[in-house]
Amino acid sequence: MSTNETKPSTDERVTAALAHGVVIAYGLGAVGAAVIWLLQKEKSRYVAFQALQAAVYQLAGLLVQL
């Protein structure tokens, strides 16, 4: 089975990792990931998916803590 999707570039992988890593900044996890999603959603499908995934994960964690 072959796919037509290309591998993400190094810059895309770093930006996606940043979206997930922003959780280190206390209280900014979901906000930081959402900002990255807003800035990248038209540029890179891969980064947009990873950033949105990180934002949802951080919001879910926040709700569990409440």
Secondary structure as the mmCIF struct_conf table of DSSP 4:
data_model
#
loop_
_struct_conf.conf_type_id
_struct_conf.id
_struct_conf.beg_label_comp_id
_struct_conf.beg_label_asym_id
_struct_conf.beg_label_seq_id
_struct_conf.end_label_comp_id
_struct_conf.end_label_asym_id
_struct_conf.end_label_seq_id
HELX_LH_PP_P HELX_LH_PP_P1 GLU A 5 SER A 9
HELX_RH_AL_P HELX_RH_AL_P1 THR A 10 GLY A 21
HELX_RH_3T_P HELX_RH_3T_P1 VAL A 22 ILE A 24
BEND BEND1 ALA A 25 ALA A 25
TURN_TY1_P TURN_TY1_P1 TYR A 26 GLY A 27
HELX_RH_AL_P HELX_RH_AL_P2 GLY A 29 GLN A 40
TURN_TY1_P TURN_TY1_P2 LYS A 41 LYS A 43
HELX_RH_AL_P HELX_RH_AL_P3 ARG A 45 GLN A 65
#
